[in-house]
Amino acid sequence: MDHLGSRLKEERKTLGLSQHDFAAIGGVEANAQGKYESGERTPRSDYLAALSGKGVDVLYLLSGRRTPLRLESLSDEERSVIIHYRSLTSVDQDAIGQLALSLSECVST
Protein backbone atom coordinates (compact mmCIF):
# COMPACT_ATOMS: atom_id res chain seq x y z
CA MET A 1 0.00 0.00 0.00
CA ASP A 2 2.76 2.41 -0.97
CA HIS A 3 1.61 6.01 -1.17
CA LEU A 4 -1.85 5.38 0.27
CA GLY A 5 -1.55 8.55 2.37
CA SER A 6 -0.62 10.76 -0.56
CA ARG A 7 -3.48 9.35 -2.64
CA LEU A 8 -5.92 9.95 0.23
CA LYS A 9 -4.78 13.56 0.41
CA GLU A 10 -5.03 13.89 -3.37
CA GLU A 11 -8.60 12.55 -3.42
CA ARG A 12 -9.59 14.79 -0.49
CA LYS A 13 -8.20 17.86 -2.24
CA THR A 14 -9.83 16.86 -5.53
CA LEU A 15 -13.16 16.90 -3.71
CA GLY A 16 -12.27 20.26 -2.17
CA LEU A 17 -12.69 18.99 1.38
CA SER A 18 -10.84 19.77 4.58
CA GLN A 19 -9.33 16.95 6.63
CA HIS A 20 -12.17 17.45 9.09
CA ASP A 21 -14.89 17.09 6.44
CA PHE A 22 -13.22 14.14 4.71
CA ALA A 23 -12.67 12.42 8.07
CA ALA A 24 -16.36 12.89 8.89
CA ILE A 25 -17.31 11.00 5.73
CA GLY A 26 -15.12 8.12 6.88
CA GLY A 27 -16.42 8.27 10.44
CA VAL A 28 -13.11 9.28 12.03
CA GLU A 29 -11.66 12.39 13.67
CA ALA A 30 -9.56 14.92 11.73
CA ASN A 31 -6.41 13.87 13.60
CA ALA A 32 -6.90 10.29 12.34
CA GLN A 33 -7.26 11.67 8.80
CA GLY A 34 -3.98 13.52 9.22
CA LYS A 35 -2.27 10.33 10.38
CA TYR A 36 -3.67 8.40 7.42
CA GLU A 37 -2.40 11.04 5.01
CA SER A 38 1.04 11.14 6.62
CA GLY A 39 1.34 7.35 6.53
CA GLU A 40 1.51 7.16 10.31
CA ARG A 41 -1.62 4.97 10.45
CA THR A 42 -3.47 2.73 8.01
CA PRO A 43 -7.22 3.21 7.65
CA ARG A 44 -9.66 0.44 8.47
CA SER A 45 -12.00 -1.15 5.97
CA ASP A 46 -15.12 0.56 7.35
CA TYR A 47 -13.49 3.96 6.75
CA LEU A 48 -12.67 2.99 3.15
CA ALA A 49 -16.18 1.60 2.62
CA ALA A 50 -17.69 4.88 3.83
CA LEU A 51 -15.47 6.85 1.42
CA SER A 52 -16.48 4.53 -1.40
CA GLY A 53 -20.13 5.22 -0.60
CA LYS A 54 -19.45 8.90 -1.33
CA GLY A 55 -17.80 8.18 -4.68
CA VAL A 56 -14.12 7.97 -3.68
CA ASP A 57 -12.24 5.44 -5.84
CA VAL A 58 -10.96 3.01 -3.20
CA LEU A 59 -9.19 0.85 -5.79
CA TYR A 60 -7.12 3.92 -6.64
CA LEU A 61 -6.42 4.63 -2.97
CA LEU A 62 -5.14 1.11 -2.41
CA SER A 63 -3.41 0.33 -5.70
CA GLY A 64 -2.81 3.55 -7.58
CA ARG A 65 -4.97 2.27 -10.46
CA ARG A 66 -8.25 3.98 -11.27
CA THR A 67 -11.43 1.94 -11.45
CA PRO A 68 -12.51 1.99 -15.10
CA LEU A 69 -15.73 3.87 -15.71
CA ARG A 70 -18.53 1.91 -17.29
CA LEU A 71 -20.03 3.58 -20.32
CA GLU A 72 -23.52 2.97 -18.93
CA SER A 73 -22.66 5.01 -15.84
CA LEU A 74 -22.19 8.19 -17.90
CA SER A 75 -24.97 10.58 -18.79
CA ASP A 76 -25.49 11.61 -22.41
CA GLU A 77 -23.86 14.96 -21.61
CA GLU A 78 -20.79 13.27 -20.08
CA ARG A 79 -20.41 10.96 -23.09
CA SER A 80 -20.64 13.96 -25.41
CA VAL A 81 -17.93 15.81 -23.48
CA ILE A 82 -15.62 12.80 -23.64
CA ILE A 83 -16.16 12.29 -27.35
CA HIS A 84 -15.41 15.96 -28.06
CA TYR A 85 -12.42 15.96 -25.69
CA ARG A 86 -10.87 12.99 -27.47
CA SER A 87 -11.04 14.81 -30.80
CA LEU A 88 -8.87 17.67 -29.49
CA THR A 89 -5.11 18.04 -29.84
CA SER A 90 -3.04 17.27 -26.75
CA VAL A 91 -2.42 21.00 -26.25
CA ASP A 92 -6.16 21.67 -26.23
CA GLN A 93 -6.76 18.68 -23.92
CA ASP A 94 -4.21 20.14 -21.48
CA ALA A 95 -5.99 23.50 -21.64
CA ILE A 96 -9.35 21.83 -20.91
CA GLY A 97 -7.76 20.00 -17.98
CA GLN A 98 -6.44 23.26 -16.55
CA LEU A 99 -9.81 24.93 -17.04
CA ALA A 100 -11.62 22.09 -15.27
CA LEU A 101 -9.12 22.23 -12.40
CA SER A 102 -9.52 26.00 -12.07
CA LEU A 103 -13.30 25.79 -12.11
CA SER A 104 -13.39 23.02 -9.51
CA GLU A 105 -11.09 25.00 -7.23
CA CYS A 106 -13.42 28.01 -7.50
CA VAL A 107 -16.37 25.86 -6.47
CA SER A 108 -14.55 24.38 -3.47
CA THR A 109 -13.47 27.71 -1.96
DANORCOR-V842997 format. One record per run of one state. SS is the DSSP state (A for helix, B for strand, O for the rest). FROM is the first residue (numbers start at 1). TO is the last residue. Records with the same first field share a line. If there is no record, write none. Layout:
SS->FROM-TO ; FROM-TO
//
This chain:
O->1-3 ; 15-18 ; 27-29 ; 39-44 ; 54-57 ; 64-70 ; 74-75 ; 87-89 ; 109-109
A->4-14 ; 19-26 ; 30-38 ; 45-53 ; 58-63 ; 71-73 ; 76-86 ; 90-108
//
